Amino acid sequence: MLASAGGERPRQIVLEGAHNVRDLGGYANRKGTVTRWGRVFRADSLHRLTPEDQEKITNLGIKSILDLRRPDEVSLMPNVFATANGVAYMHIALFGRPSHPRRTPPTLAEIYRHLLDDVQQPFASIFRYLAMRSKEPLLFHCTAGKDRTGLVAAILLDLVEVTFDQIAADYALSKRLIEPMMDELRAGRPPMIDTGDYEKLLDADPSAMLETLGYIQSVYGGSQRYLRCIGLTTDEIARLQALLL
């Protein structure tokens, strides 16, 4: 079980059918305030959860689950909570492809910049939904819980002024936690990307997130201004901050 930075409670939610489910609580921000435990959870795909796993999730008090996967992923691997009672399930796909072919595959940081710049409408829908459901514990997830989920988690943590180093360290936790699903992820390699390049895309080096956070700061003025840029209101941003503080 993965301990939190302070060791006061576990960060990872240990399940049989998912591997990268974690609590975003326990991170100190620049003012010394600590993010709240048991409010926001990030995860990999939930399609393999056992009945016992599902009970663990509901026992956490989670009332809303936001699925960030592509429609084909949702169709092939349906979320077990999509038809469950007592939990609100929402699917908002966060996915973008480069608008022109490249001679070399993009780096993770380039992919994240592309999403931030060119897929802003889905981002706005995602954060509006999280703001709307902010009064109760919630969970968001993609397939591995690393990239799409990692970006949403990073923006939320940056929004409440958690340091870049801590955000990057949270992102990097995925590297170890997704090990049990690496064979499955490798099997999904697009044929136009060679094995070596694809391995780099399966990584979760903190430098990729640090570069991304620096980009948000330099281009948009930080995550709060980024959310304003994509259309969120002052009230919606305040609700997002209240999720964690």
N, C-alpha and C positions, 0 to 999 in steps of 0.2 A: 504494500500500500504506500502510495506516495504521500509523504508528509508535507505540510505547508512550510513556508519559509521560517515561521516562528515555531513550528513543531507543535502548536497547540491543538490542531485537529487535522484529520486527513484531507488532502486536496482532491485526490482521485476517488471517484466512486467506483468501487470494484464490482464488476458485473461479469457474468459468463458470456453474454452475447455482444458486448461492446467493450472497447479497450481504452478509449481516450475521453472518458467522461470525467469532468472536473469542475470544481467550484472556483469561482473568480473572487472569493472572499480572501481577506487576510493580507492584502497588499497595501502598504503605507504610501500615501501620496506625498507631494512636496510640502504640504502643510502639517503632516504628521497624523492625518486622519486615516483610518484603516478601512478598506472596502469591506462591506458587510458579507458575512457568511450566509449561505443558504438562500441567496436571492437570485443569482445569475449563474447558470451552468452552461458549459460548452461541451460538445460531444462529437463523436464520430457517428456513423449510421446506426440507427436503432432497429433495423429490420430483423436482426437475429436475437432480440431480447427474449429470454425465457419468461414464463409467468412470474417466477421469483424475481427476475430483473425488473419487470414492470412494476411489481409491488414495491421494490426498493425505490424506484423513481417516484411513484406516487406518494410514498411515505416521506419523501423529501419536501412535500408540499407543492411540487411543481404543478402549476395550473395551465401553462401555455407551452407549446412546443412549436418552434419555428424551423422548418425544413428548408435549407438553402440549396438543395441539390437540383441538378438539371431534370427536366421532365422524364427523360429516358431512365435516369437513375431511380427516380421515384416509382416509375412503372415496373422496373425489374426488381426493385428491392423496397417494397412498400413499408412505410413506417408503421410499426405495430400500434401506435397511438392514433393513427389516422381515423380509425372508426371506434376508438375507445370512448367510454363514458367518463365524464368528470375531468377531462383534459382537453383544452382547446388546441386543435391542430391547424397550423397554417403552412402552406407551401408558397414560398417566394423564391424563385430561382435566381441565384447570383452567379452568373457565368458570362464571360465574354471571350471572344476569339479575336486575335489580331486582324485588322481590316485588310492587311496585305501580306503576301507570303514572305517568309524570311529565309535567308540562306542558312542561318544558324538558329537553333531553338532559343527562345528568350530565357533569361535568368528568372529566378523566383521574384526578385525585386522588380524586374521589368513587367512581369505578369501582374504583380500587385499594383504597380503604377497604372497599368492599362485599365485595370478594374476601377480604380479610383477616378480616373479621368473620363473613361468612356462608357461606364456602366452605372452612371449616377442615378438613373431612375429606379432601378432595383434597389440600390443602396438606400435611397430615400424611403421607399416602401418598407424596407426591412426595419429601419430605425423608427419610422412612424408606428409600425406595428408594435415594436418593443416598448415605445413610449406609451401606447394605448393600453398595454398589458402590464404596466410597471408597478401596479399595486400588489402583485402576487409573484411568487417565485416563478421563473421561467427558464427555459432551456432552448438553445439554438444549436444546429448541427449541420454538417455536410456529410461527405463520405468518409474521409479519413479524420476529419476534425482538425485539419492543419492549415489549409490555405484560406478558403472562404470563411470558415469559422474563425480562423486566426486573425483575419483582417477585421471582422466585426468585433471580436474581443479586444483587439488592439485599440480600435477607435473608442470603444466604451471606456477602457482603462485610461487612455489618454485624456478623454473628456473629463475625468475626475482627477487629473494631474498625477497619476501614478508615473513614476520615473520611466524613462525609455529603457533603462537597463532591466528593470523588473518586467516590463511588458515583453521585451525580447526574451527574457529567461522563461516566462510563461509560454511563449510561442515555442521555444526550443524543447519544452517538455514532451512535445509530440513525437520527437525523434525516437525516444525510447518506448513510448507507449504504443506506437503503431507497429512495432516490430512483429507482433503476432499476425498482422494482416499484410505484411510486405509481399508475400507470394501472390496474394490476390491482387494487390495494387500493381505489381510488376506484370501480371497477366493482362492488365488493361492498357499496356503501353501502346500508343498509336504507332502504326508501322513506319511512319515517316520520321520518327525520332529514334535514334540509335540507343542502344542499351546504356552506354555511358552517360549520354546527355539526360536520359530519363531518370537515371539514378540521382542526378543532381536535383531534379525537380521533386524527388521524393524526400529530399533532405529537409531539415528544419533548423538550419544554422542561424543563430541569433543575429548574425550580420545582415541577413536578408530583411529582418524586421526592423533593425536599427536604421538601415538605409531607407526603408519605407516610411518610418516615422519622421526621419529627417526630411523626406520629400514632402510629407503632409505639412510639416512646419514651414519649410521654405517656400512652397508654392501656394499653400492655402492659409498659412498662419495658424496652423494647429487644427485639431479635430473639431473643436467647437465652431470655428469659422468654416471648416469644410462642411459640416452639417448645415450651417446657415446657407452656404453656397448652393447646396443641392435642394434647398427649399424648406428645411425644418424650421418651425417657429421657436420663439423663445420659450414658450410653455412646454413644447415637446422636448426641447433640450434639457430643461429643468427636470422633467419627468425621468429622462434617461439618467441624469445625475443622481436622482433620488433612488434609482434602482440599486446603486452601489454605495451611496453615502447616506 
